[in-house]
C-alpha cells in the first residue's frame, strides 16, 4: 500500500533534512514498547537544536490485531500510522525533562472478516490531533527512557459496519460476533501513550 512506501522513505528524508538545515545537536531514536499491550509496535524519531524552542519529530505505529478466531471465522485489523509532532521541554535545552507536545495522527485502518470462502474488507483513513504530556530521562551513556500520555479526537472512528457483512452471512453468529469484537470499545477519542527506550546521538 502507498502508506507503507511512504513509511520507508520518511525516516531518511527526516534525517537528511535535519542534517542539511541545522547542525545535528540532539537526535533521538526510541521504541515504544507500551503498544505491545494492544498488539502494536512503535518507532519514534525526534530532533532538537539548542537554538530552537521546540523539538520536531515523527512517530510510526503499526498494529496487527486478531480479535476473533473461532469456527474458521477470523477477524483482523491492521493499523498504520504516521504522526508528526512538536514538543516543548520546560527545563533543559536538550530533549530531556518534562515536556508538553502536540502530535497529529494520520492513520490507515484495514479491517477484515473471513471464513475461508467469503471475506469482507473495510478500510478507513482518519486524522487525529492530540495533546500529550510526559517526561524523558537521558543517562550518561545516552540511553533514553520516557513516558507520556495524552489524547485527542479522531476525524472518524474505525468501526466495521454491520452493512459490510455479506447478506448471506448476516444471520451467521460467528460473523456478527467477529464484527462486534472488531468494534469493541471503539470511539472517536484517541489515547496517545508510550513508555519508550532509545538512544540519543
JOCOR-V845155 format. One record per residue. RES is the residue in one letter. PHI is phi in radians with two decimals (* if undefined). PSI is psi in whole degrees, 0 to 359 (NA if undefined). NEAR is the number of other C-alpha atoms within 12 Angstrom. Layout:
RES & PHI & PSI & NEAR
RES & PHI & PSI & NEAR
//
This chain:
X & * & 157 & 13
X & -1.09 & 325 & 10
X & -1.10 & 321 & 22
X & -1.14 & 323 & 19
X & -1.12 & 320 & 12
X & -1.12 & 321 & 18
X & -1.04 & 324 & 26
X & -1.15 & 326 & 15
X & -1.67 & 338 & 15
X & -1.11 & 317 & 23
X & -1.01 & 319 & 25
X & -1.11 & 313 & 15
X & -1.12 & 322 & 18
X & -1.09 & 312 & 27
X & -1.16 & 321 & 26
X & -1.10 & 317 & 17
X & -1.08 & 311 & 17
X & -1.18 & 328 & 25
X & -1.26 & 321 & 18
X & -1.39 & 322 & 11
X & -1.51 & 322 & 15
X & -2.19 & 159 & 19
X & -1.19 & 142 & 18
X & -1.47 & 88 & 23
X & -1.48 & 306 & 22
X & -2.37 & 109 & 32
X & -2.15 & 132 & 33
X & -2.34 & 138 & 38
X & -2.16 & 130 & 30
X & -2.39 & 154 & 34
X & -1.88 & 141 & 30
X & -1.80 & 95 & 32
X & -1.31 & 340 & 25
X & -1.14 & 337 & 24
X & -1.18 & 344 & 24
X & -1.02 & 331 & 20
X & -1.14 & 341 & 16
X & -2.03 & 26 & 23
X & 1.08 & 43 & 21
X & -2.33 & 171 & 25
X & -2.39 & 156 & 28
X & -2.51 & 145 & 35
X & -2.23 & 128 & 32
X & -2.09 & 134 & 38
X & -2.07 & 142 & 39
X & -2.61 & 143 & 40
X & -2.36 & 141 & 43
X & -2.58 & 137 & 35
X & -1.80 & 142 & 24
X & -1.03 & 336 & 20
X & -1.41 & 349 & 15
X & -1.71 & 144 & 21
X & -1.28 & 325 & 20
X & -2.04 & 148 & 26
X & -1.54 & 159 & 35
X & -2.21 & 148 & 31
X & -2.87 & 181 & 36
X & -2.64 & 137 & 36
X & -1.97 & 146 & 39
X & -2.15 & 133 & 38
X & -2.35 & 138 & 38
X & -2.31 & 129 & 33
X & -2.09 & 131 & 26
X & -2.12 & 98 & 25
X & -1.88 & 143 & 27
X & -2.36 & 78 & 26
X & -1.35 & 349 & 26
X & -2.58 & 131 & 28
X & -2.68 & 95 & 23
X & -2.67 & 137 & 19
X & 0.90 & 41 & 16
X & 1.26 & 1 & 17
X & -1.68 & 126 & 28
X & -2.16 & 134 & 31
X & -2.02 & 135 & 37
X & -2.39 & 151 & 32
X & -2.46 & 127 & 36
X & -1.95 & 130 & 33
X & -2.19 & 129 & 33
X & -2.16 & 126 & 36
X & -2.28 & 137 & 34
X & -2.08 & 130 & 37
X & -2.40 & 98 & 33
X & -1.19 & 151 & 31
X & -2.57 & 159 & 31
X & -2.26 & 141 & 30
X & -2.36 & 147 & 35
X & -2.03 & 126 & 34
X & -1.76 & 127 & 27
X & -1.33 & 330 & 21
X & -1.94 & 310 & 15
X & -1.85 & 145 & 23
X & -1.27 & 339 & 23
X & -1.31 & 175 & 34
X & -1.60 & 64 & 45
X & -2.50 & 161 & 34
X & 1.59 & 190 & 25
X & -1.24 & 146 & 24
X & -2.55 & 161 & 31
X & -2.23 & 143 & 28
X & -2.56 & 161 & 33
X & -2.11 & 143 & 31
X & -2.51 & 142 & 37
X & -2.07 & 117 & 31
X & -1.44 & 131 & 34
X & -2.05 & 110 & 32
X & -2.21 & 134 & 34
X & -1.91 & 125 & 33
X & -2.09 & 127 & 34
X & -2.09 & 119 & 31
X & -2.03 & 141 & 37
X & -2.36 & 147 & 39
X & -2.32 & 134 & 41
X & -2.60 & 149 & 30
X & -2.13 & 15 & 24
X & 1.61 & 337 & 14
X & -1.98 & 320 & 13
X & -2.18 & 142 & 18
X & -2.47 & 156 & 23
X & -2.48 & 141 & 32
X & -2.24 & 143 & 27
X & -2.38 & 118 & 28
X & -1.95 & 146 & 26
X & -2.59 & 149 & 25
X & -2.11 & 134 & 25
X & -2.47 & 160 & 28
X & -2.07 & 142 & 28
X & -2.53 & 105 & 31
X & -1.30 & 139 & 30
X & -2.35 & 158 & 31
X & -2.07 & 136 & 27
X & -2.35 & 154 & 28
X & -2.28 & 144 & 28
X & -2.97 & 187 & 29
X & -2.55 & 139 & 29
X & -2.20 & 139 & 35
X & -2.03 & 133 & 29
X & -2.07 & 121 & 26
X & -1.37 & 171 & 17
X & -1.09 & 333 & 10
X & -1.54 & 12 & 12
X & 1.31 & 6 & 22
X & -1.24 & 140 & 21
X & -2.07 & 148 & 31
X & -2.41 & 131 & 29
X & -2.52 & 161 & 33
X & -2.48 & 140 & 29
X & -2.62 & 158 & 28
X & -2.56 & 150 & 25
X & -3.04 & 191 & 25
X & -2.96 & 168 & 24
X & -2.88 & 194 & 25
X & -2.15 & 129 & 22
X & -1.33 & 148 & 26
X & -1.20 & 334 & 21
X & -2.59 & 155 & 25
X & -1.59 & 161 & 26
X & -1.88 & 45 & 32
X & -1.30 & 157 & 30
X & -1.64 & 111 & 33
X & -1.17 & 145 & 26
X & -1.07 & 325 & 24
X & -1.14 & 344 & 17
X & -1.45 & 350 & 22
X & -1.29 & 130 & 31
X & -0.94 & 143 & 23
X & -0.94 & 323 & 15
X & -1.22 & 345 & 16
X & -1.89 & 358 & 25
X & -1.21 & 341 & 19
X & -1.68 & 2 & 13
X & -1.51 & 120 & 17
X & -1.12 & 327 & 16
X & -1.17 & 320 & 24
X & -1.14 & 316 & 37
X & -1.21 & 325 & 30
X & -1.15 & 320 & 27
X & -1.11 & 319 & 37
X & -1.11 & 320 & 40
X & -1.17 & 322 & 22
X & -1.13 & 321 & 29
X & -1.07 & 327 & 35
X & -1.70 & 7 & 25
X & -1.11 & 126 & 16
X & 1.10 & 22 & 13
X & -1.41 & 144 & 18
X & -2.75 & 179 & 17
X & -1.53 & 1 & 21
X & -1.43 & 131 & 21
X & -1.99 & 123 & 30
X & -1.58 & 134 & 25
X & -1.99 & 117 & 34
X & -2.57 & 155 & 30
X & -2.94 & 146 & 34
X & -2.20 & 112 & 28
X & -2.06 & 152 & 33
X & -2.29 & 134 & 27
X & -2.82 & 203 & 29
X & -2.48 & 136 & 28
X & -1.80 & 128 & 29
X & -1.70 & NA & 22
//
